[in-house]
Amino acid sequence: MSEEVNAAKETVKSDGAWELLSSAEKVYVASGKKILEFDPASADREELLKKATGRTGNLRAPTLRKGNVFYVGYNEEMYSTLVK
């Protein structure tokens, strides 16, 4: 099953972002050239949301969910691991 949502039309604010991300097994966030890994069950909510949301407080784009893992932001290396 595949679902695509246009983030420009359907923004996810920080409370909604936490609701999505907190149920994930892992969350990977692109931060510049680094890839940050979070385990939402034990991660600090504020730290995870600070990295996963933009200046406006919306969930950063692109955000991809594969199974129960989220990939937030763009990093070529991070996404290249998904197609292998």
mmCIF file as gemmi writes it, N, C-alpha and C atoms, coordinates in Angstrom:
data_model
loop_
_atom_site.group_PDB
_atom_site.id
_atom_site.type_symbol
_atom_site.label_atom_id
_atom_site.label_alt_id
_atom_site.label_comp_id
_atom_site.label_asym_id
_atom_site.label_entity_id
_atom_site.label_seq_id
_atom_site.pdbx_PDB_ins_code
_atom_site.Cartn_x
_atom_site.Cartn_y
_atom_site.Cartn_z
_atom_site.occupancy
_atom_site.B_iso_or_equiv
_atom_site.pdbx_formal_charge
_atom_site.auth_seq_id
_atom_site.auth_asym_id
_atom_site.pdbx_PDB_model_num
ATOM 1 N N . MET Axp A 1 ? 0.846 -1.174 0 1 0 ? 1 A 1
ATOM 2 C CA . MET Axp A 1 ? 0 0 0 1 0 ? 1 A 1
ATOM 3 C C . MET Axp A 1 ? 0.893 1.239 0 1 0 ? 1 A 1
ATOM 4 N N . SER Axp A 2 ? 0.572 2.191 -0.829 1 0 ? 2 A 1
ATOM 5 C CA . SER Axp A 2 ? 1.363 3.399 -0.951 1 0 ? 2 A 1
ATOM 6 C C . SER Axp A 2 ? 0.442 4.605 -0.904 1 0 ? 2 A 1
ATOM 7 N N . GLU Axp A 3 ? 0.876 5.625 -0.17 1 0 ? 3 A 1
ATOM 8 C CA . GLU Axp A 3 ? 0.1 6.854 -0.087 1 0 ? 3 A 1
ATOM 9 C C . GLU Axp A 3 ? 1.069 8.01 -0.221 1 0 ? 3 A 1
ATOM 10 N N . GLU Axp A 4 ? 0.696 8.979 -1.026 1 0 ? 4 A 1
ATOM 11 C CA . GLU Axp A 4 ? 1.527 10.167 -1.202 1 0 ? 4 A 1
ATOM 12 C C . GLU Axp A 4 ? 0.703 11.37 -0.8 1 0 ? 4 A 1
ATOM 13 N N . VAL Axp A 5 ? 1.304 12.222 0.031 1 0 ? 5 A 1
ATOM 14 C CA . VAL Axp A 5 ? 0.632 13.431 0.502 1 0 ? 5 A 1
ATOM 15 C C . VAL Axp A 5 ? 1.481 14.623 0.103 1 0 ? 5 A 1
ATOM 16 N N . ASN Axp A 6 ? 0.851 15.64 -0.476 1 0 ? 6 A 1
ATOM 17 C CA . ASN Axp A 6 ? 1.551 16.853 -0.863 1 0 ? 6 A 1
ATOM 18 C C . ASN Axp A 6 ? 1.695 17.739 0.365 1 0 ? 6 A 1
ATOM 19 N N . ALA Axp A 7 ? 2.921 17.851 0.876 1 0 ? 7 A 1
ATOM 20 C CA . ALA Axp A 7 ? 3.17 18.605 2.105 1 0 ? 7 A 1
ATOM 21 C C . ALA Axp A 7 ? 2.873 20.089 1.953 1 0 ? 7 A 1
ATOM 22 N N . ALA Axp A 8 ? 2.897 20.602 0.745 1 0 ? 8 A 1
ATOM 23 C CA . ALA Axp A 8 ? 2.583 22.01 0.534 1 0 ? 8 A 1
ATOM 24 C C . ALA Axp A 8 ? 1.105 22.278 0.785 1 0 ? 8 A 1
ATOM 25 N N . LYS Axp A 9 ? 0.268 21.279 0.563 1 0 ? 9 A 1
ATOM 26 C CA . LYS Axp A 9 ? -1.171 21.444 0.748 1 0 ? 9 A 1
ATOM 27 C C . LYS Axp A 9 ? -1.659 20.905 2.082 1 0 ? 9 A 1
ATOM 28 N N . GLU Axp A 10 ? -0.97 19.903 2.615 1 0 ? 10 A 1
ATOM 29 C CA . GLU Axp A 10 ? -1.379 19.278 3.872 1 0 ? 10 A 1
ATOM 30 C C . GLU Axp A 10 ? -0.209 19.286 4.848 1 0 ? 10 A 1
ATOM 31 N N . THR Axp A 11 ? -0.005 20.409 5.531 1 0 ? 11 A 1
ATOM 32 C CA . THR Axp A 11 ? 1.109 20.515 6.46 1 0 ? 11 A 1
ATOM 33 C C . THR Axp A 11 ? 0.803 19.74 7.739 1 0 ? 11 A 1
ATOM 34 N N . VAL Axp A 12 ? 1.853 19.283 8.385 1 0 ? 12 A 1
ATOM 35 C CA . VAL Axp A 12 ? 1.724 18.573 9.654 1 0 ? 12 A 1
ATOM 36 C C . VAL Axp A 12 ? 2.448 19.419 10.701 1 0 ? 12 A 1
ATOM 37 N N . LYS Axp A 13 ? 1.694 20.005 11.605 1 0 ? 13 A 1
ATOM 38 C CA . LYS Axp A 13 ? 2.264 20.837 12.678 1 0 ? 13 A 1
ATOM 39 C C . LYS Axp A 13 ? 2.96 19.955 13.705 1 0 ? 13 A 1
ATOM 40 N N . SER Axp A 14 ? 3.692 20.562 14.635 1 0 ? 14 A 1
ATOM 41 C CA . SER Axp A 14 ? 4.547 19.798 15.539 1 0 ? 14 A 1
ATOM 42 C C . SER Axp A 14 ? 3.805 18.775 16.389 1 0 ? 14 A 1
ATOM 43 N N . ASP Axp A 15 ? 2.6 19.066 16.893 1 0 ? 15 A 1
ATOM 44 C CA . ASP Axp A 15 ? 1.862 18.059 17.669 1 0 ? 15 A 1
ATOM 45 C C . ASP Axp A 15 ? 1.491 16.873 16.797 1 0 ? 15 A 1
ATOM 46 N N . GLY Axp A 16 ? 1.069 17.151 15.566 1 0 ? 16 A 1
ATOM 47 C CA . GLY Axp A 16 ? 0.753 16.08 14.622 1 0 ? 16 A 1
ATOM 48 C C . GLY Axp A 16 ? 1.993 15.315 14.217 1 0 ? 16 A 1
ATOM 49 N N . ALA Axp A 17 ? 3.117 16.036 14.102 1 0 ? 17 A 1
ATOM 50 C CA . ALA Axp A 17 ? 4.381 15.383 13.759 1 0 ? 17 A 1
ATOM 51 C C . ALA Axp A 17 ? 4.774 14.422 14.867 1 0 ? 17 A 1
ATOM 52 N N . TRP Axp A 18 ? 4.636 14.841 16.113 1 0 ? 18 A 1
ATOM 53 C CA . TRP Axp A 18 ? 4.976 13.957 17.236 1 0 ? 18 A 1
ATOM 54 C C . TRP Axp A 18 ? 4.062 12.742 17.248 1 0 ? 18 A 1
ATOM 55 N N . GLU Axp A 19 ? 2.794 12.952 16.972 1 0 ? 19 A 1
ATOM 56 C CA . GLU Axp A 19 ? 1.845 11.836 16.931 1 0 ? 19 A 1
ATOM 57 C C . GLU Axp A 19 ? 2.28 10.798 15.898 1 0 ? 19 A 1
ATOM 58 N N . LEU Axp A 20 ? 2.711 11.258 14.725 1 0 ? 20 A 1
ATOM 59 C CA . LEU Axp A 20 ? 3.194 10.336 13.68 1 0 ? 20 A 1
ATOM 60 C C . LEU Axp A 20 ? 4.505 9.663 14.085 1 0 ? 20 A 1
ATOM 61 N N . LEU Axp A 21 ? 5.476 10.472 14.479 1 0 ? 21 A 1
ATOM 62 C CA . LEU Axp A 21 ? 6.822 9.972 14.721 1 0 ? 21 A 1
ATOM 63 C C . LEU Axp A 21 ? 6.94 9.146 15.989 1 0 ? 21 A 1
ATOM 64 N N . SER Axp A 22 ? 6.149 9.452 17.007 1 0 ? 22 A 1
ATOM 65 C CA . SER Axp A 22 ? 6.276 8.743 18.29 1 0 ? 22 A 1
ATOM 66 C C . SER Axp A 22 ? 5.887 7.278 18.189 1 0 ? 22 A 1
ATOM 67 N N . SER Axp A 23 ? 5.089 6.932 17.203 1 0 ? 23 A 1
ATOM 68 C CA . SER Axp A 23 ? 4.676 5.538 17.045 1 0 ? 23 A 1
ATOM 69 C C . SER Axp A 23 ? 5.647 4.732 16.184 1 0 ? 23 A 1
ATOM 70 N N . ALA Axp A 24 ? 6.674 5.389 15.663 1 0 ? 24 A 1
ATOM 71 C CA . ALA Axp A 24 ? 7.62 4.722 14.76 1 0 ? 24 A 1
ATOM 72 C C . ALA Axp A 24 ? 8.629 3.888 15.545 1 0 ? 24 A 1
ATOM 73 N N . GLU Axp A 25 ? 9.181 2.908 14.857 1 0 ? 25 A 1
ATOM 74 C CA . GLU Axp A 25 ? 10.254 2.089 15.412 1 0 ? 25 A 1
ATOM 75 C C . GLU Axp A 25 ? 11.558 2.896 15.447 1 0 ? 25 A 1
ATOM 76 N N . LYS Axp A 26 ? 11.846 3.604 14.355 1 0 ? 26 A 1
ATOM 77 C CA . LYS Axp A 26 ? 13.021 4.46 14.223 1 0 ? 26 A 1
ATOM 78 C C . LYS Axp A 26 ? 12.644 5.675 13.397 1 0 ? 26 A 1
ATOM 79 N N . VAL Axp A 27 ? 13.376 6.766 13.621 1 0 ? 27 A 1
ATOM 80 C CA . VAL Axp A 27 ? 13.221 7.972 12.817 1 0 ? 27 A 1
ATOM 81 C C . VAL Axp A 27 ? 14.626 8.418 12.427 1 0 ? 27 A 1
ATOM 82 N N . TYR Axp A 28 ? 14.845 8.577 11.131 1 0 ? 28 A 1
ATOM 83 C CA . TYR Axp A 28 ? 16.116 9.078 10.624 1 0 ? 28 A 1
ATOM 84 C C . TYR Axp A 28 ? 15.868 10.486 10.106 1 0 ? 28 A 1
ATOM 85 N N . VAL Axp A 29 ? 16.713 11.438 10.531 1 0 ? 29 A 1
ATOM 86 C CA . VAL Axp A 29 ? 16.541 12.824 10.138 1 0 ? 29 A 1
ATOM 87 C C . VAL Axp A 29 ? 17.826 13.313 9.483 1 0 ? 29 A 1
ATOM 88 N N . ALA Axp A 30 ? 17.689 13.838 8.272 1 0 ? 30 A 1
ATOM 89 C CA . ALA Axp A 30 ? 18.828 14.44 7.583 1 0 ? 30 A 1
ATOM 90 C C . ALA Axp A 30 ? 19.086 15.802 8.217 1 0 ? 30 A 1
ATOM 91 N N . SER Axp A 31 ? 20.321 15.999 8.652 1 0 ? 31 A 1
ATOM 92 C CA . SER Axp A 31 ? 20.71 17.26 9.264 1 0 ? 31 A 1
ATOM 93 C C . SER Axp A 31 ? 22.029 17.676 8.629 1 0 ? 31 A 1
ATOM 94 N N . GLY Axp A 32 ? 21.931 18.457 7.551 1 0 ? 32 A 1
ATOM 95 C CA . GLY Axp A 32 ? 23.122 18.792 6.775 1 0 ? 32 A 1
ATOM 96 C C . GLY Axp A 32 ? 23.657 17.524 6.13 1 0 ? 32 A 1
ATOM 97 N N . LYS Axp A 33 ? 24.926 17.238 6.333 1 0 ? 33 A 1
ATOM 98 C CA . LYS Axp A 33 ? 25.514 16.026 5.767 1 0 ? 33 A 1
ATOM 99 C C . LYS Axp A 33 ? 25.392 14.844 6.722 1 0 ? 33 A 1
ATOM 100 N N . LYS Axp A 34 ? 24.864 15.083 7.916 1 0 ? 34 A 1
ATOM 101 C CA . LYS Axp A 34 ? 24.709 14.02 8.91 1 0 ? 34 A 1
ATOM 102 C C . LYS Axp A 34 ? 23.325 13.388 8.816 1 0 ? 34 A 1
ATOM 103 N N . ILE Axp A 35 ? 23.268 12.14 9.258 1 0 ? 35 A 1
ATOM 104 C CA . ILE Axp A 35 ? 21.993 11.442 9.378 1 0 ? 35 A 1
ATOM 105 C C . ILE Axp A 35 ? 21.829 11.104 10.856 1 0 ? 35 A 1
ATOM 106 N N . LEU Axp A 36 ? 20.82 11.68 11.472 1 0 ? 36 A 1
ATOM 107 C CA . LEU Axp A 36 ? 20.572 11.454 12.896 1 0 ? 36 A 1
ATOM 108 C C . LEU Axp A 36 ? 19.557 10.332 13.052 1 0 ? 36 A 1
ATOM 109 N N . GLU Axp A 37 ? 19.806 9.444 13.994 1 0 ? 37 A 1
ATOM 110 C CA . GLU Axp A 37 ? 18.908 8.315 14.238 1 0 ? 37 A 1
ATOM 111 C C . GLU Axp A 37 ? 18.255 8.496 15.597 1 0 ? 37 A 1
ATOM 112 N N . PHE Axp A 38 ? 16.932 8.369 15.632 1 0 ? 38 A 1
ATOM 113 C CA . PHE Axp A 38 ? 16.175 8.5 16.873 1 0 ? 38 A 1
ATOM 114 C C . PHE Axp A 38 ? 15.335 7.258 17.099 1 0 ? 38 A 1
ATOM 115 N N . ASP Axp A 39 ? 15.242 6.846 18.35 1 0 ? 39 A 1
ATOM 116 C CA . ASP Axp A 39 ? 14.3 5.824 18.783 1 0 ? 39 A 1
ATOM 117 C C . ASP Axp A 39 ? 13.225 6.582 19.55 1 0 ? 39 A 1
ATOM 118 N N . PRO Axp A 40 ? 12.073 6.808 18.937 1 0 ? 40 A 1
ATOM 119 C CA . PRO Axp A 40 ? 11.059 7.666 19.562 1 0 ? 40 A 1
ATOM 120 C C . PRO Axp A 40 ? 10.613 7.212 20.952 1 0 ? 40 A 1
ATOM 121 N N . ALA Axp A 41 ? 10.729 5.918 21.233 1 0 ? 41 A 1
ATOM 122 C CA . ALA Axp A 41 ? 10.318 5.423 22.549 1 0 ? 41 A 1
ATOM 123 C C . ALA Axp A 41 ? 11.196 5.994 23.661 1 0 ? 41 A 1
ATOM 124 N N . SER Axp A 42 ? 12.46 6.28 23.356 1 0 ? 42 A 1
ATOM 125 C CA . SER Axp A 42 ? 13.358 6.782 24.385 1 0 ? 42 A 1
ATOM 126 C C . SER Axp A 42 ? 13.923 8.172 24.063 1 0 ? 42 A 1
ATOM 127 N N . ALA Axp A 43 ? 13.626 8.702 22.89 1 0 ? 43 A 1
ATOM 128 C CA . ALA Axp A 43 ? 14.165 10.001 22.484 1 0 ? 43 A 1
ATOM 129 C C . ALA Axp A 43 ? 13.478 11.152 23.219 1 0 ? 43 A 1
ATOM 130 N N . ASP Axp A 44 ? 14.205 12.236 23.384 1 0 ? 44 A 1
ATOM 131 C CA . ASP Axp A 44 ? 13.645 13.454 23.94 1 0 ? 44 A 1
ATOM 132 C C . ASP Axp A 44 ? 12.721 14.082 22.898 1 0 ? 44 A 1
ATOM 133 N N . ARG Axp A 45 ? 11.468 14.278 23.262 1 0 ? 45 A 1
ATOM 134 C CA . ARG Axp A 45 ? 10.469 14.791 22.315 1 0 ? 45 A 1
ATOM 135 C C . ARG Axp A 45 ? 10.911 16.112 21.687 1 0 ? 45 A 1
ATOM 136 N N . GLU Axp A 46 ? 11.375 17.053 22.514 1 0 ? 46 A 1
ATOM 137 C CA . GLU Axp A 46 ? 11.754 18.373 22.004 1 0 ? 46 A 1
ATOM 138 C C . GLU Axp A 46 ? 12.924 18.288 21.034 1 0 ? 46 A 1
ATOM 139 N N . GLU Axp A 47 ? 13.912 17.454 21.341 1 0 ? 47 A 1
ATOM 140 C CA . GLU Axp A 47 ? 15.071 17.316 20.458 1 0 ? 47 A 1
ATOM 141 C C . GLU Axp A 47 ? 14.669 16.72 19.11 1 0 ? 47 A 1
ATOM 142 N N . LEU Axp A 48 ? 13.853 15.669 19.157 1 0 ? 48 A 1
ATOM 143 C CA . LEU Axp A 48 ? 13.397 15.044 17.911 1 0 ? 48 A 1
ATOM 144 C C . LEU Axp A 48 ? 12.586 16.025 17.078 1 0 ? 48 A 1
ATOM 145 N N . LEU Axp A 49 ? 11.654 16.728 17.694 1 0 ? 49 A 1
ATOM 146 C CA . LEU Axp A 49 ? 10.828 17.678 16.946 1 0 ? 49 A 1
ATOM 147 C C . LEU Axp A 49 ? 11.648 18.852 16.415 1 0 ? 49 A 1
ATOM 148 N N . LYS Axp A 50 ? 12.65 19.283 17.166 1 0 ? 50 A 1
ATOM 149 C CA . LYS Axp A 50 ? 13.51 20.383 16.707 1 0 ? 50 A 1
ATOM 150 C C . LYS Axp A 50 ? 14.202 20.005 15.401 1 0 ? 50 A 1
ATOM 151 N N . LYS Axp A 51 ? 14.64 18.755 15.295 1 0 ? 51 A 1
ATOM 152 C CA . LYS Axp A 51 ? 15.338 18.293 14.092 1 0 ? 51 A 1
ATOM 153 C C . LYS Axp A 51 ? 14.369 17.93 12.964 1 0 ? 51 A 1
ATOM 154 N N . ALA Axp A 52 ? 13.18 17.432 13.31 1 0 ? 52 A 1
ATOM 155 C CA . ALA Axp A 52 ? 12.242 16.927 12.299 1 0 ? 52 A 1
ATOM 156 C C . ALA Axp A 52 ? 11.299 17.997 11.754 1 0 ? 52 A 1
ATOM 157 N N . THR Axp A 53 ? 11.238 19.157 12.417 1 0 ? 53 A 1
ATOM 158 C CA . THR Axp A 53 ? 10.356 20.215 11.932 1 0 ? 53 A 1
ATOM 159 C C . THR Axp A 53 ? 11.192 21.41 11.48 1 0 ? 53 A 1
ATOM 160 N N . GLY Axp A 54 ? 10.621 22.177 10.593 1 0 ? 54 A 1
ATOM 161 C CA . GLY Axp A 54 ? 11.3 23.366 10.072 1 0 ? 54 A 1
ATOM 162 C C . GLY Axp A 54 ? 11.041 24.586 10.937 1 0 ? 54 A 1
ATOM 163 N N . ARG Axp A 55 ? 11.467 25.748 10.449 1 0 ? 55 A 1
ATOM 164 C CA . ARG Axp A 55 ? 11.287 27.009 11.188 1 0 ? 55 A 1
ATOM 165 C C . ARG Axp A 55 ? 9.82 27.306 11.467 1 0 ? 55 A 1
ATOM 166 N N . THR Axp A 56 ? 8.941 26.858 10.581 1 0 ? 56 A 1
ATOM 167 C CA . THR Axp A 56 ? 7.515 27.145 10.745 1 0 ? 56 A 1
ATOM 168 C C . THR Axp A 56 ? 6.844 26.201 11.733 1 0 ? 56 A 1
ATOM 169 N N . GLY Axp A 57 ? 7.559 25.179 12.177 1 0 ? 57 A 1
ATOM 170 C CA . GLY Axp A 57 ? 6.976 24.201 13.092 1 0 ? 57 A 1
ATOM 171 C C . GLY Axp A 57 ? 6.305 23.048 12.383 1 0 ? 57 A 1
ATOM 172 N N . ASN Axp A 58 ? 6.391 23.032 11.053 1 0 ? 58 A 1
ATOM 173 C CA . ASN Axp A 58 ? 5.795 21.945 10.269 1 0 ? 58 A 1
ATOM 174 C C . ASN Axp A 58 ? 6.809 20.833 10.059 1 0 ? 58 A 1
ATOM 175 N N . LEU Axp A 59 ? 6.324 19.626 9.909 1 0 ? 59 A 1
ATOM 176 C CA . LEU Axp A 59 ? 7.18 18.486 9.593 1 0 ? 59 A 1
ATOM 177 C C . LEU Axp A 59 ? 7.922 18.779 8.299 1 0 ? 59 A 1
ATOM 178 N N . ARG Axp A 60 ? 9.239 18.556 8.31 1 0 ? 60 A 1
ATOM 179 C CA . ARG Axp A 60 ? 10.065 18.869 7.147 1 0 ? 60 A 1
ATOM 180 C C . ARG Axp A 60 ? 9.727 17.948 5.978 1 0 ? 60 A 1
ATOM 181 N N . ALA Axp A 61 ? 9.965 18.472 4.799 1 0 ? 61 A 1
ATOM 182 C CA . ALA Axp A 61 ? 9.757 17.698 3.582 1 0 ? 61 A 1
ATOM 183 C C . ALA Axp A 61 ? 11.117 17.457 2.947 1 0 ? 61 A 1
ATOM 184 N N . PRO Axp A 62 ? 11.308 16.363 2.282 1 0 ? 62 A 1
ATOM 185 C CA . PRO Axp A 62 ? 10.356 15.264 2.197 1 0 ? 62 A 1
ATOM 186 C C . PRO Axp A 62 ? 10.393 14.417 3.466 1 0 ? 62 A 1
ATOM 187 N N . THR Axp A 63 ? 9.274 13.797 3.751 1 0 ? 63 A 1
ATOM 188 C CA . THR Axp A 63 ? 9.196 12.81 4.815 1 0 ? 63 A 1
ATOM 189 C C . THR Axp A 63 ? 8.646 11.543 4.193 1 0 ? 63 A 1
ATOM 190 N N . LEU Axp A 64 ? 9.346 10.461 4.43 1 0 ? 64 A 1
ATOM 191 C CA . LEU Axp A 64 ? 8.987 9.172 3.85 1 0 ? 64 A 1
ATOM 192 C C . LEU Axp A 64 ? 8.791 8.177 4.966 1 0 ? 64 A 1
ATOM 193 N N . ARG Axp A 65 ? 7.752 7.396 4.858 1 0 ? 65 A 1
ATOM 194 C CA . ARG Axp A 65 ? 7.519 6.314 5.813 1 0 ? 65 A 1
ATOM 195 C C . ARG Axp A 65 ? 7.656 5.002 5.06 1 0 ? 65 A 1
ATOM 196 N N . LYS Axp A 66 ? 8.532 4.146 5.557 1 0 ? 66 A 1
ATOM 197 C CA . LYS Axp A 66 ? 8.705 2.814 4.97 1 0 ? 66 A 1
ATOM 198 C C . LYS Axp A 66 ? 8.543 1.822 6.103 1 0 ? 66 A 1
ATOM 199 N N . GLY Axp A 67 ? 7.427 1.076 6.058 1 0 ? 67 A 1
ATOM 200 C CA . GLY Axp A 67 ? 7.106 0.202 7.179 1 0 ? 67 A 1
ATOM 201 C C . GLY Axp A 67 ? 6.827 1.056 8.402 1 0 ? 67 A 1
ATOM 202 N N . ASN Axp A 68 ? 7.575 0.81 9.467 1 0 ? 68 A 1
ATOM 203 C CA . ASN Axp A 68 ? 7.394 1.582 10.684 1 0 ? 68 A 1
ATOM 204 C C . ASN Axp A 68 ? 8.614 2.476 10.961 1 0 ? 68 A 1
ATOM 205 N N . VAL Axp A 69 ? 9.256 2.918 9.881 1 0 ? 69 A 1
ATOM 206 C CA . VAL Axp A 69 ? 10.437 3.774 9.982 1 0 ? 69 A 1
ATOM 207 C C . VAL Axp A 69 ? 10.19 5.04 9.162 1 0 ? 69 A 1
ATOM 208 N N . PHE Axp A 70 ? 10.521 6.202 9.746 1 0 ? 70 A 1
ATOM 209 C CA . PHE Axp A 70 ? 10.371 7.471 9.044 1 0 ? 70 A 1
ATOM 210 C C . PHE Axp A 70 ? 11.73 8.021 8.649 1 0 ? 70 A 1
ATOM 211 N N . TYR Axp A 71 ? 11.779 8.64 7.484 1 0 ? 71 A 1
ATOM 212 C CA . TYR Axp A 71 ? 12.958 9.325 6.967 1 0 ? 71 A 1
ATOM 213 C C . TYR Axp A 71 ? 12.545 10.767 6.725 1 0 ? 71 A 1
ATOM 214 N N . VAL Axp A 72 ? 13.185 11.703 7.423 1 0 ? 72 A 1
ATOM 215 C CA . VAL Axp A 72 ? 12.772 13.106 7.388 1 0 ? 72 A 1
ATOM 216 C C . VAL Axp A 72 ? 13.893 13.965 6.82 1 0 ? 72 A 1
ATOM 217 N N . GLY Axp A 73 ? 13.541 14.847 5.878 1 0 ? 73 A 1
ATOM 218 C CA . GLY Axp A 73 ? 14.529 15.714 5.252 1 0 ? 73 A 1
ATOM 219 C C . GLY Axp A 73 ? 15.201 14.994 4.1 1 0 ? 73 A 1
ATOM 220 N N . TYR Axp A 74 ? 16.076 15.707 3.419 1 0 ? 74 A 1
ATOM 221 C CA . TYR Axp A 74 ? 16.733 15.095 2.259 1 0 ? 74 A 1
ATOM 222 C C . TYR Axp A 74 ? 18.231 14.961 2.482 1 0 ? 74 A 1
ATOM 223 N N . ASN Axp A 75 ? 18.693 13.751 2.271 1 0 ? 75 A 1
ATOM 224 C CA . ASN Axp A 75 ? 20.109 13.437 2.273 1 0 ? 75 A 1
ATOM 225 C C . ASN Axp A 75 ? 20.274 12.297 1.275 1 0 ? 75 A 1
ATOM 226 N N . GLU Axp A 76 ? 21.055 12.527 0.235 1 0 ? 76 A 1
ATOM 227 C CA . GLU Axp A 76 ? 21.187 11.543 -0.84 1 0 ? 76 A 1
ATOM 228 C C . GLU Axp A 76 ? 21.628 10.183 -0.315 1 0 ? 76 A 1
ATOM 229 N N . GLU Axp A 77 ? 22.572 10.183 0.593 1 0 ? 77 A 1
ATOM 230 C CA . GLU Axp A 77 ? 23.065 8.917 1.158 1 0 ? 77 A 1
ATOM 231 C C . GLU Axp A 77 ? 21.944 8.165 1.892 1 0 ? 77 A 1
ATOM 232 N N . MET Axp A 78 ? 21.133 8.9 2.647 1 0 ? 78 A 1
ATOM 233 C CA . MET Axp A 78 ? 20.052 8.278 3.398 1 0 ? 78 A 1
ATOM 234 C C . MET Axp A 78 ? 19.045 7.617 2.459 1 0 ? 78 A 1
ATOM 235 N N . TYR Axp A 79 ? 18.667 8.306 1.409 1 0 ? 79 A 1
ATOM 236 C CA . TYR Axp A 79 ? 17.683 7.754 0.489 1 0 ? 79 A 1
ATOM 237 C C . TYR Axp A 79 ? 18.267 6.673 -0.416 1 0 ? 79 A 1
ATOM 238 N N . SER Axp A 80 ? 19.565 6.729 -0.68 1 0 ? 80 A 1
ATOM 239 C CA . SER Axp A 80 ? 20.157 5.686 -1.523 1 0 ? 80 A 1
ATOM 240 C C . SER Axp A 80 ? 20.145 4.329 -0.82 1 0 ? 80 A 1
ATOM 241 N N . THR Axp A 81 ? 20.143 4.319 0.507 1 0 ? 81 A 1
ATOM 242 C CA . THR Axp A 81 ? 20.086 3.056 1.23 1 0 ? 81 A 1
ATOM 243 C C . THR Axp A 81 ? 18.7 2.406 1.094 1 0 ? 81 A 1
ATOM 244 N N . LEU Axp A 82 ? 17.7 3.183 0.771 1 0 ? 82 A 1
ATOM 245 C CA . LEU Axp A 82 ? 16.34 2.646 0.646 1 0 ? 82 A 1
ATOM 246 C C . LEU Axp A 82 ? 16.135 1.851 -0.632 1 0 ? 82 A 1
ATOM 247 N N . VAL Axp A 83 ? 16.891 2.136 -1.663 1 0 ? 83 A 1
ATOM 248 C CA . VAL Axp A 83 ? 16.679 1.468 -2.94 1 0 ? 83 A 1
ATOM 249 C C . VAL Axp A 83 ? 17.568 0.238 -3.117 1 0 ? 83 A 1
ATOM 250 N N . LYS Axp A 84 ? 18.395 -0.035 -2.148 1 0 ? 84 A 1
ATOM 251 C CA . LYS Axp A 84 ? 19.27 -1.213 -2.219 1 0 ? 84 A 1
ATOM 252 C C . LYS Axp A 84 ? 18.551 -2.439 -1.75 1 0 ? 84 A 1
